[in-house]
Amino acid sequence: MLLQTRRSRIPWTTLVLSAVTALVAAAISLLPPLGAPAAHAASAAPGSTADNRSESRPVYSYEKAIRESVWVDTTIDGDADGRTDRVAVDIVRPREPEAQGRRIPVIMDASPYYSCCGRGNESQTKTYDAAGNPVRFPLFYDNYFVPRGYATVLVDLAGTNRSDGCVDVGGRSDILSAKAVVDWLNGRATGYTTATGGRTVKAGWSNGATGMIGKSYDGTIANGVAASGVKGLKTIVPIGAISSWYDYYFAKGAPLFDSGPDGLSDTVESDGAHARCAAVQKRLVEGAPRNGDWTGLWDDRHYVPDAGKVRASVFAVHGAQDLNVRTKHLGQWWNALADAGVERKIWLSQTGHVDPFDFRREEWVRTLHRWFDHYLLGIDNGIEREPMADVERAPDQWSTDRVWPPSGTRQTTLRPRGGAAAGVGVLGTERAEPGSTETFTDDPALSEADWSAAIDTSTPGKAGFTTGPLERDLRLSGSGTVTVTATPSTADAHLSAVLVDLGPATIRNYTAAGEGITTLDNRTCWGSSTAGDSACFKETAADRADVDYTVFSRGWADLGHYADDGKARPLTPGKAYTITLDLAATDHVVPAGHRLGLIVAGTDAGLIEPPSTTPRLTLDLPRTSARLPLVGGAPKAAAAPSRTAATPPLKGVRAPRHRTPLPSVSTHG
């Protein structure tokens, strides 16, 4: 069954002949080639059989594919040089369909990283021959999908690599860089054969159906383009992607990094852009004040309110332990898409900022193949009727859910109460006694790992609250909040809230360099190769750690943003303030026998920047609570034991490292 296509004004007789031709060509593409395979022909998708006709097949030559570059007019003049900016578009597409008069769909990755930093676990960049024609495309999309009848299109965002214009970090220029290419593929924008020449070129080989994919910054652009409502964008696959650039740099006013978007722009811009984009850089600095105020700059980079414009289906992938692009981005985008009725699918792994090609490779290629076949080729393979969610429960162990969050999930309020020792309290459903408090002093040297390891010990840098051992498994699925009423001793204070599973487990070592994976020396191949572009990539394995506790959700805030209107205010020492911290989306099961813990503290070292002072904060316990997305309601737990003496520290992964504010610029980008 083919999906509904756009209406056309072509006479019906021409339509009939074209339809017959297209159906014959489509049928040919779904069959294995007759006789001997062409040179460098891709192997069949892992797990498929010769009798499987419900998928596109590798019938086209990758070696003979057309490799070309086009420069598309974005219609804006971001660098103010008096002419509209053109973005470089590198294309690999099978030669045979055009010769057959058949148009094909596009898989597109728009990125700022194709020359500065690279893509994938091996940091691959684009390469070109002496004439400037593309030779190597990073990642496997071209190797695998071009023989199956797709074009692969890689776009240099404005101001990067071979494109004009300036990087504006998720703003109008960035989004129009990619949107203009979708328009060009659908005949609505102008493309040129060179960066400055006047000879135009049309995408006559494209049927307009486009799927955008990419990790981190690239996936963020996919989100932003989808939120524009552009026609022709049929699906997006955002991996570890941002949904609001404010939430990348701040958490309710608390700075998550020691610099703003100007630092990222400076890193990815081409040398030419550095020379011409000083005014854009200045606007990025002025529009992102370090006090965390919400400005008009962030309005332009906030995609969530426009989820209702999204026409594309969304296959979202995220690491639950991603401490670069935190899962707050996933949670708020997912919820907005759900409200808008967008078709969705999700994978949530135990990794950090890692591509699924590097933590679940074979299943990822198989699933992505079926996803694109359905939404770009119109193949009725049933993928949209399968379980919505895949969640990694332990390294390489996955569960599925028909919908996500699962049915029976509801926001449930848990409350902290004091215990026998200072800072060592109880978490349950009962409200604390009126007037009860806990006090801690912000220590910027301490992290969530330090707090969790000493949760059962009275220490001056945190307040910890735990349930007793759970009588049955407790699943948290979705986004939660923690509301804190605190009295600071100084005019500036930051807060952290941490959820922790207290009990032994084997998890992915997400704070290590590989963020949950180890890269091996052996390679496996996923598609066709040429001398300049290999389809063979290094294998990976799960990097495991045995722990006594697992931090699985976090939230932060600057107490000066208590008014929740986007503006920071100085605090009056000795006055109580109430603020709600947004917890990152999660899906975690606290097993029976384990305890659920809530920690409230100040600076989370490595994850937020410290305040200008060293405040002492007093929590008003009756006015402090957590609203958590619990599957099946409140936990059933044995009475929490009294803990008055120091206990040995618990073992966890190492403290989070301070991360550079560059999404995806890493050894596994």
matplotlib code that plots the C-alpha trace (Angstrom):
import matplotlib.pyplot as plt

x = [0.0, 1.4, 0.9, -1.2, 0.7, 0.3, -2.3, -1.1, -2.5, -1.0, -3.8, -5.2, -3.8, -0.3, -0.9, -1.9, 1.2, 3.4, 1.9, 2.4, 6.0, 6.6, 5.0, 7.1, 10.3, 9.3, 8.6, 12.0, 13.7, 12.1, 13.5, 17.0, 19.0, 18.8, 22.0, 25.3, 25.3, 26.8, 30.3, 30.3, 26.6, 25.5, 24.6, 21.0, 19.8, 20.8, 18.2, 16.4, 15.8, 15.6, 11.9, 11.3, 9.7, 8.5, 11.7, 13.8, 16.7, 20.3, 19.8, 21.7, 25.4, 27.1, 30.3, 28.6, 26.4, 26.2, 28.2, 27.6, 27.4, 24.8, 24.5, 21.0, 19.8, 18.5, 16.8, 18.5, 21.6, 23.0, 26.5, 25.2, 27.4, 24.6, 23.7, 21.6, 23.5, 24.0, 24.5, 26.6, 24.6, 26.6, 24.7, 25.2, 22.4, 22.0, 22.4, 19.9, 16.6, 17.0, 17.9, 14.6, 12.6, 12.0, 12.3, 13.6, 13.4, 16.1, 17.8, 19.3, 21.8, 22.3, 25.3, 27.9, 30.5, 31.5, 34.9, 35.6, 34.9, 33.6, 30.7, 30.4, 32.6, 35.6, 35.0, 34.7, 34.7, 33.6, 36.4, 36.5, 38.5, 40.8, 37.8, 35.8, 33.4, 32.4, 34.2, 33.6, 30.4, 30.6, 28.5, 26.8, 23.7, 25.0, 26.7, 23.6, 20.7, 21.9, 22.0, 18.4, 17.1, 17.6, 19.6, 21.8, 22.2, 24.6, 24.1, 26.8, 24.9, 25.3, 28.8, 30.4, 32.6, 31.7, 28.5, 28.0, 26.4, 26.9, 26.3, 23.5, 23.3, 19.8, 18.3, 16.8, 20.0, 20.6, 17.1, 16.6, 19.9, 18.3, 14.7, 15.8, 17.2, 13.9, 12.2, 14.8, 14.1, 10.4, 11.0, 10.3, 13.9, 16.8, 19.9, 23.1, 26.0, 28.6, 28.9, 28.8, 27.8, 24.4, 23.7, 20.7, 20.0, 16.8, 16.4, 14.5, 15.6, 13.9, 10.3, 10.4, 9.9, 12.6, 13.7, 16.1, 18.4, 21.3, 22.8, 23.0, 23.3, 22.3, 19.2, 18.4, 18.2, 15.8, 13.6, 13.7, 13.0, 10.1, 8.7, 8.6, 5.9, 7.8, 6.0, 7.9, 9.6, 8.0, 10.0, 12.8, 15.1, 16.6, 19.3, 20.3, 18.8, 18.0, 14.4, 15.2, 18.6, 17.9, 17.6, 20.9, 22.7, 20.6, 18.3, 15.9, 18.6, 21.4, 24.3, 25.1, 28.3, 30.9, 30.1, 27.2, 26.2, 29.0, 31.6, 29.9, 29.5, 33.2, 34.2, 32.2, 32.4, 34.7, 37.7, 35.8, 32.8, 35.0, 36.0, 32.5, 30.3, 31.4, 28.0, 26.2, 28.7, 28.0, 24.2, 24.8, 26.8, 24.3, 21.3, 22.5, 23.3, 25.1, 22.4, 20.2, 17.5, 15.1, 15.5, 14.2, 17.2, 15.8, 12.3, 13.8, 15.5, 12.6, 11.0, 8.6, 5.8, 5.7, 5.2, 1.7, 3.2, 5.1, 3.9, 6.6, 6.7, 9.4, 11.7, 13.5, 16.6, 18.2, 20.6, 18.9, 22.3, 23.1, 24.8, 25.4, 22.0, 20.0, 16.8, 14.7, 14.9, 13.5, 10.7, 9.3, 9.5, 7.9, 5.1, 4.4, 4.4, 2.0, -0.3, -0.2, -1.0, 2.3, 3.2, 6.2, 8.6, 11.3, 14.5, 15.9, 19.2, 21.4, 24.2, 25.3, 25.6, 26.0, 24.6, 22.5, 24.8, 27.4, 25.2, 22.7, 24.1, 22.4, 18.9, 19.4, 20.2, 17.3, 14.8, 16.0, 15.7, 12.1, 11.3, 12.6, 11.0, 7.6, 7.7, 9.8, 8.9, 5.4, 6.0, 3.4, 5.7, 3.8, 6.5, 4.0, 1.8, 4.6, 5.4, 6.2, 9.1, 12.3, 14.0, 17.3, 17.0, 20.6, 23.5, 22.2, 18.9, 15.8, 12.1, 9.2, 6.0, 3.0, 2.9, 5.3, 5.0, 3.1, -0.6, -1.1, 1.6, 0.5, 2.2, 2.5, 3.6, 6.4, 7.5, 10.7, 10.8, 13.6, 15.3, 17.4, 20.5, 20.9, 20.6, 19.6, 15.8, 12.9, 11.0, 7.3, 3.8, 3.4, 4.0, 6.7, 5.8, 5.2, 8.4, 10.8, 13.8, 17.1, 20.1, 23.1, 26.0, 26.7, 30.1, 31.0, 33.6, 30.9, 28.9, 25.9, 28.3, 29.6, 26.1, 24.8, 27.8, 27.2, 23.4, 23.1, 25.7, 25.2, 27.3, 27.2, 26.9, 23.5, 20.1, 19.2, 15.9, 15.2, 12.3, 12.7, 13.4, 10.7, 8.2, 7.8, 9.4, 8.8, 8.9, 9.3, 8.5, 8.5, 9.2, 8.9, 9.5, 10.8, 9.4, 11.7, 11.1, 14.5, 15.9, 19.4, 22.1, 23.3, 21.9, 22.7, 22.1, 21.9, 19.9, 20.2, 17.7, 18.7, 16.8, 18.9, 18.2, 20.0, 20.9, 23.4, 23.2, 25.3, 24.9, 26.6, 29.6, 28.1, 30.6, 33.6, 35.2, 33.0, 29.8, 28.7, 30.6, 34.0, 35.3, 37.0, 39.5, 37.5, 35.2, 31.9, 30.5, 27.1, 26.5, 28.7, 32.2, 34.4, 38.1, 37.2, 34.3, 34.3, 31.1, 33.2, 33.1, 34.7, 32.6, 31.7, 30.8, 29.0, 31.3, 29.8, 30.1, 29.0, 27.5, 25.7, 23.6, 22.4, 21.5, 18.8, 17.3, 18.4, 17.2, 18.8, 17.8, 19.0, 16.9, 16.9, 14.5, 11.9, 9.3, 9.4, 9.0, 12.5, 14.1, 16.7, 16.2, 18.6, 17.7, 17.2, 19.2, 17.0, 13.8, 12.2, 11.7, 9.8, 10.9, 10.2, 13.0, 12.3, 13.7, 15.1, 12.8, 13.6, 12.4, 13.9, 12.8, 13.9, 13.8, 12.1, 14.5, 16.2, 15.5, 14.4, 16.3, 15.9, 18.8, 18.6, 21.8, 23.6, 26.1, 26.3, 30.1, 30.7, 27.1, 26.2, 28.3, 28.5, 26.9, 29.0, 28.7, 28.7, 25.2, 23.8, 20.3, 17.5, 14.8, 11.3, 10.4, 6.5, 6.8, 9.2, 8.0, 8.6, 6.0, 7.2, 5.8, 5.2, 3.7, 1.1, 1.1, 3.0, 5.7, 5.1, 8.1, 9.2, 9.7, 12.9, 15.5, 16.9, 20.5, 22.4, 26.0, 28.3, 28.1, 30.7, 30.3, 28.4, 30.0, 28.9, 30.4, 32.9, 31.7, 30.5, 33.2, 32.8, 31.7, 32.5, 29.4, 29.7, 27.0, 28.5, 32.1, 33.6, 35.3, 31.9, 30.1]
y = [0.0, 3.4, 6.5, 9.3, 11.5, 15.2, 16.3, 17.4, 19.5, 17.2, 15.8, 12.5, 10.6, 11.7, 10.8, 7.3, 6.7, 8.2, 6.1, 2.9, 3.8, 4.7, 1.6, -0.6, 1.2, 1.0, -2.7, -3.2, -1.3, -3.7, -6.8, -8.1, -7.5, -10.2, -12.1, -11.1, -8.1, -4.8, -3.9, -2.8, -3.6, -3.3, -6.5, -7.0, -5.4, -7.5, -10.1, -9.8, -12.7, -13.0, -13.6, -10.3, -7.9, -5.3, -3.3, -1.3, -3.5, -2.6, -2.7, 0.5, 1.0, 3.1, 3.2, 4.8, 7.1, 10.8, 13.0, 16.7, 20.0, 22.7, 26.1, 26.9, 30.5, 31.0, 34.3, 36.0, 38.1, 37.1, 38.5, 41.8, 41.7, 42.9, 39.5, 36.7, 33.8, 30.4, 27.2, 24.3, 21.1, 18.0, 15.1, 11.4, 9.8, 6.7, 7.2, 4.7, 6.2, 9.4, 7.5, 5.6, 8.8, 8.0, 10.5, 9.5, 10.6, 12.3, 11.6, 14.9, 15.8, 19.5, 20.2, 22.8, 20.1, 18.9, 20.6, 21.8, 18.8, 15.8, 13.4, 9.9, 7.9, 8.4, 12.2, 11.9, 15.1, 15.7, 15.2, 16.5, 15.8, 18.3, 19.7, 20.2, 17.3, 15.4, 12.1, 11.1, 11.5, 11.0, 8.2, 5.3, 6.9, 7.2, 3.8, 2.0, 4.0, 5.2, 1.6, 1.3, 4.2, 7.2, 10.3, 11.4, 15.2, 16.8, 20.5, 22.9, 25.3, 29.0, 30.2, 26.8, 24.9, 26.0, 28.0, 31.8, 33.6, 33.4, 30.8, 32.0, 28.9, 27.6, 30.9, 32.0, 31.6, 28.1, 26.9, 28.6, 27.0, 23.6, 24.7, 26.3, 23.0, 21.2, 23.9, 23.4, 19.7, 20.5, 23.1, 26.2, 27.6, 28.4, 26.4, 27.3, 25.2, 27.3, 29.4, 32.8, 32.0, 32.7, 29.3, 27.7, 24.0, 22.2, 19.0, 17.3, 13.9, 14.5, 13.6, 16.1, 13.6, 14.4, 12.9, 14.8, 13.0, 13.9, 13.9, 16.8, 20.1, 18.3, 16.8, 20.2, 21.7, 18.9, 19.8, 23.5, 22.8, 20.5, 23.3, 25.6, 23.4, 23.2, 21.1, 18.0, 17.2, 13.8, 12.6, 13.6, 11.5, 13.8, 12.0, 13.7, 16.9, 20.3, 21.6, 25.0, 26.6, 28.5, 25.1, 24.1, 27.0, 27.6, 25.7, 28.2, 30.8, 28.6, 28.6, 25.1, 26.1, 28.9, 30.5, 31.1, 30.5, 32.9, 30.3, 27.6, 29.9, 30.8, 27.2, 26.0, 29.0, 28.9, 31.2, 33.5, 33.7, 34.8, 37.8, 38.9, 37.8, 40.1, 41.8, 38.4, 37.4, 40.6, 39.9, 36.4, 37.8, 40.6, 38.4, 35.7, 37.5, 35.3, 36.0, 33.6, 36.1, 35.0, 37.4, 37.7, 35.7, 32.6, 33.1, 32.6, 29.4, 27.8, 25.2, 23.6, 26.2, 25.5, 21.7, 22.2, 23.2, 19.9, 17.9, 15.2, 12.1, 12.0, 9.2, 10.6, 8.9, 10.1, 8.9, 8.9, 9.9, 12.6, 15.3, 17.5, 17.7, 16.8, 14.9, 17.9, 18.7, 15.3, 15.4, 18.9, 18.3, 14.8, 16.1, 19.0, 16.6, 14.3, 17.2, 18.1, 14.5, 13.9, 10.3, 9.4, 6.7, 6.8, 5.0, 5.8, 4.3, 4.2, 6.0, 9.6, 11.6, 8.7, 7.8, 4.5, 3.3, 3.0, 1.3, -0.9, -1.0, -3.9, -3.1, 0.6, 0.1, -2.4, -0.1, 3.1, 1.3, 0.3, 3.8, 5.6, 3.0, 3.7, 7.5, 8.2, 5.4, 4.7, 1.0, -0.4, -2.4, -1.8, 0.0, 2.8, 0.1, -1.4, -0.5, 3.2, 3.0, 1.0, 1.6, 0.2, -1.3, -2.6, -2.6, -4.2, -5.2, -3.5, -3.4, -2.0, -0.1, 0.4, 4.0, 6.3, 7.2, 4.0, 3.8, 4.1, 6.8, 9.7, 12.6, 11.6, 13.8, 12.6, 14.7, 14.9, 14.7, 15.0, 12.1, 11.2, 13.1, 16.4, 16.2, 12.5, 12.3, 10.3, 10.4, 9.4, 10.6, 12.3, 16.0, 17.1, 18.6, 22.4, 24.3, 21.4, 22.3, 21.0, 23.1, 22.8, 25.0, 25.2, 23.5, 24.0, 21.2, 18.6, 16.8, 14.5, 11.6, 12.9, 13.6, 10.2, 8.3, 9.9, 10.0, 8.1, 10.2, 13.7, 16.0, 19.8, 20.1, 18.4, 17.2, 13.7, 11.9, 8.2, 5.8, 2.5, -0.6, -0.9, -3.8, -3.9, -2.4, 1.3, 2.7, 6.4, 7.4, 10.9, 14.3, 15.4, 18.5, 19.3, 22.4, 23.9, 26.6, 27.8, 30.6, 31.8, 33.5, 35.5, 37.4, 34.7, 30.9, 28.0, 24.8, 21.2, 18.3, 14.7, 11.4, 8.4, 4.6, 3.2, -0.4, -2.5, -2.6, -2.9, 0.2, 1.8, 3.9, 7.1, 9.5, 7.8, 9.2, 7.0, 7.9, 4.3, 2.7, 1.4, 1.6, -1.5, -2.0, -4.4, -3.0, -4.1, -2.8, -1.3, -0.8, -0.2, 1.3, 3.2, 4.0, 7.3, 6.4, 3.2, 1.7, 0.0, 1.4, 0.5, -1.7, -0.8, -2.6, -1.5, 0.1, -1.4, -0.3, -2.1, 0.4, 0.8, 3.7, 5.2, 8.9, 8.9, 12.3, 15.9, 19.5, 22.8, 26.4, 29.9, 30.8, 34.4, 33.2, 32.3, 34.6, 32.3, 35.2, 34.9, 37.6, 37.3, 39.1, 39.7, 37.7, 39.1, 37.1, 35.5, 35.6, 32.4, 31.8, 29.1, 27.8, 24.7, 22.8, 20.8, 17.3, 15.7, 13.2, 9.6, 6.0, 4.1, 1.2, 1.2, -2.5, -4.1, -4.0, -0.8, 2.7, 5.8, 8.9, 12.7, 15.0, 18.8, 20.7, 23.7, 23.7, 20.3, 20.3, 19.7, 20.3, 23.8, 26.9, 28.1, 31.3, 34.4, 33.7, 30.7, 30.6, 28.5, 27.4, 26.3, 24.1, 24.5, 20.8, 21.1, 23.4, 21.2, 18.3, 16.2, 15.5, 12.4, 10.4, 7.1, 4.1, 2.7, 5.4, 5.9, 3.5, 0.8, 0.7, -0.7, 1.9, 3.9, 2.9, 5.4, 6.4, 8.2, 7.0, 7.5, 4.8, 3.7, 5.7, 4.0, 3.2, 4.8, 6.1, 8.9, 12.5, 14.2, 16.1, 19.7, 19.6, 22.1, 23.8, 22.2, 19.7, 16.6, 17.8, 14.7, 11.5, 10.0, 13.0]
z = [0.0, -1.0, 1.1, -0.3, -2.7, -3.5, -6.1, -9.5, -12.3, -15.0, -17.3, -16.2, -19.3, -18.5, -14.9, -15.8, -17.9, -15.3, -12.6, -14.5, -15.2, -11.6, -10.3, -12.6, -11.5, -7.9, -8.3, -9.8, -6.9, -4.4, -6.1, -5.9, -9.2, -11.9, -12.6, -11.1, -8.8, -9.9, -8.7, -5.1, -4.7, -1.1, 0.8, 1.8, 5.1, 8.1, 8.9, 5.5, 3.1, -0.6, -0.2, 1.6, -0.8, 1.7, 1.6, -0.8, -2.2, -3.2, -6.9, -7.9, -8.3, -5.6, -7.5, -10.6, -8.5, -9.4, -7.0, -7.4, -5.5, -5.7, -4.0, -2.9, -2.3, 1.3, 0.4, 3.4, 3.6, 7.0, 6.5, 5.1, 2.0, -0.3, -1.8, -0.5, 1.0, -0.7, 1.1, -0.2, -0.9, -1.6, -3.2, -3.9, -5.8, -7.9, -11.6, -12.9, -11.7, -13.6, -16.7, -16.2, -15.8, -12.1, -9.3, -5.9, -2.2, -0.2, 3.2, 4.3, 7.1, 7.6, 9.8, 10.8, 11.5, 8.1, 8.0, 11.6, 13.7, 11.8, 12.3, 13.8, 16.1, 13.8, 13.4, 9.6, 7.5, 3.9, 1.3, -2.3, -5.4, -7.2, -9.1, -5.8, -6.4, -3.3, -2.6, 1.0, 2.9, 6.6, 8.2, 6.5, 5.0, 1.5, 1.4, 2.6, 1.1, -2.3, -3.7, -2.4, -4.4, -2.2, -2.6, 0.3, 0.7, 3.1, 3.7, 5.1, 7.3, 6.5, 7.6, 7.6, 5.2, 1.6, 2.4, 2.5, 5.5, 9.2, 11.9, 14.2, 16.4, 15.8, 14.6, 11.4, 9.3, 10.5, 10.0, 6.6, 5.5, 5.6, 4.9, 1.6, 0.5, 1.2, -0.8, -3.7, -3.7, -4.1, -6.9, -4.7, -4.3, -6.6, -6.9, -8.7, -10.1, -8.3, -5.2, -7.1, -10.7, -12.4, -13.9, -12.2, -11.6, -10.7, -8.6, -11.4, -10.1, -6.7, -6.0, -3.1, -0.3, 2.2, 5.5, 7.8, 10.2, 12.4, 15.9, 18.3, 16.3, 13.1, 14.8, 16.3, 12.8, 11.8, 14.8, 13.8, 10.1, 11.0, 13.3, 10.3, 8.7, 5.4, 2.8, 1.5, 4.8, 5.5, 8.5, 10.9, 12.9, 15.6, 17.7, 21.0, 19.7, 21.2, 21.3, 22.9, 22.8, 26.0, 27.7, 26.2, 27.9, 31.0, 33.4, 34.7, 34.9, 36.1, 33.5, 32.3, 30.6, 31.1, 27.7, 25.4, 21.8, 20.5, 21.6, 19.5, 16.5, 16.7, 16.7, 13.7, 11.4, 8.3, 8.2, 5.7, 8.0, 10.9, 8.9, 7.9, 10.8, 13.7, 13.8, 14.2, 16.9, 18.8, 18.7, 20.0, 23.0, 23.7, 23.3, 25.8, 29.0, 31.6, 34.2, 32.4, 31.4, 28.6, 25.7, 22.1, 20.9, 22.8, 21.3, 17.9, 19.0, 20.8, 18.6, 21.1, 20.7, 17.0, 17.4, 16.0, 12.6, 12.3, 9.2, 9.5, 11.5, 14.2, 15.3, 18.3, 19.8, 23.0, 25.7, 29.1, 30.6, 28.0, 30.0, 27.0, 25.4, 28.5, 28.1, 29.1, 25.4, 24.5, 27.1, 26.3, 22.5, 22.8, 24.9, 22.5, 19.5, 21.3, 21.9, 18.2, 17.2, 15.4, 14.5, 16.8, 17.7, 20.4, 21.4, 24.9, 25.7, 28.8, 27.0, 27.1, 23.9, 21.6, 18.1, 18.0, 15.2, 18.1, 20.7, 18.8, 15.3, 13.5, 15.0, 14.2, 10.5, 10.1, 11.9, 10.2, 6.8, 7.5, 8.8, 5.7, 3.4, 5.0, 5.2, 2.1, -0.3, 0.9, 1.7, 4.0, 6.2, 9.4, 11.3, 12.3, 14.0, 16.1, 19.7, 20.0, 22.4, 22.9, 26.3, 27.3, 30.8, 31.2, 28.8, 25.6, 27.2, 25.8, 26.5, 24.4, 25.1, 22.9, 23.8, 25.8, 28.5, 29.1, 30.1, 33.9, 34.3, 36.4, 38.2, 41.9, 44.7, 47.1, 50.0, 52.1, 55.9, 58.4, 59.9, 62.9, 61.6, 59.8, 56.1, 56.2, 55.8, 54.5, 51.2, 51.2, 50.7, 54.1, 54.5, 56.9, 60.3, 60.2, 60.8, 60.0, 57.9, 56.5, 55.8, 53.5, 52.3, 48.6, 47.8, 44.1, 44.4, 45.0, 42.3, 42.2, 42.5, 45.8, 47.2, 46.2, 47.5, 50.9, 50.9, 54.1, 55.9, 57.4, 55.3, 55.1, 51.3, 50.6, 52.0, 51.1, 51.5, 50.7, 50.8, 52.6, 50.5, 47.8, 48.1, 44.3, 41.2, 40.7, 37.2, 36.5, 32.9, 31.5, 33.0, 36.6, 38.7, 42.2, 44.0, 46.6, 49.2, 50.4, 52.4, 51.2, 53.3, 50.3, 47.4, 44.8, 44.9, 42.6, 43.3, 42.1, 42.5, 41.8, 41.7, 42.6, 42.6, 45.6, 45.0, 43.1, 39.3, 36.1, 34.0, 31.0, 32.2, 30.9, 32.5, 31.0, 27.8, 25.5, 27.4, 27.7, 24.7, 24.0, 20.4, 19.1, 16.3, 14.1, 11.5, 9.9, 6.6, 6.0, 2.4, -0.6, -0.8, -3.2, -3.0, -1.4, 0.8, 2.8, 4.2, 7.0, 10.5, 13.8, 16.0, 19.6, 22.8, 25.9, 28.6, 31.8, 35.4, 38.5, 40.9, 44.3, 43.1, 39.8, 39.3, 36.7, 36.5, 37.4, 37.4, 38.2, 38.7, 39.8, 42.8, 41.5, 38.8, 41.4, 39.7, 36.6, 34.2, 32.5, 34.6, 37.3, 40.6, 43.5, 46.6, 50.0, 52.5, 55.1, 52.9, 51.7, 48.0, 46.2, 42.8, 40.7, 39.0, 35.9, 36.0, 32.8, 31.2, 32.0, 31.9, 34.9, 37.0, 40.6, 41.4, 44.5, 47.4, 46.2, 47.6, 45.7, 46.8, 46.3, 46.9, 47.1, 47.0, 45.4, 42.6, 40.7, 39.8, 36.2, 35.2, 36.3, 37.0, 40.6, 41.9, 42.7, 46.4, 48.7, 50.1, 53.0, 52.2, 54.5, 53.1, 54.3, 54.2, 54.3, 51.3, 49.3, 47.2, 44.0, 41.3, 39.6, 36.6, 38.3, 36.5, 38.8, 41.4, 44.7, 45.8, 48.4, 50.6, 54.0, 56.7, 56.1, 58.7, 61.1, 60.1, 62.7, 62.2, 59.2, 56.6, 54.0, 50.8, 48.0, 44.7, 41.5, 38.2, 38.5, 38.8, 35.6, 33.7, 32.9, 29.2, 26.5, 25.1, 21.7, 20.9, 19.3, 19.1, 20.7, 19.7, 18.9, 17.5]

ax = plt.figure().add_subplot(projection="3d")
ax.plot(x, y, z, "-o")
ax.set_aspect("equal")
plt.show()
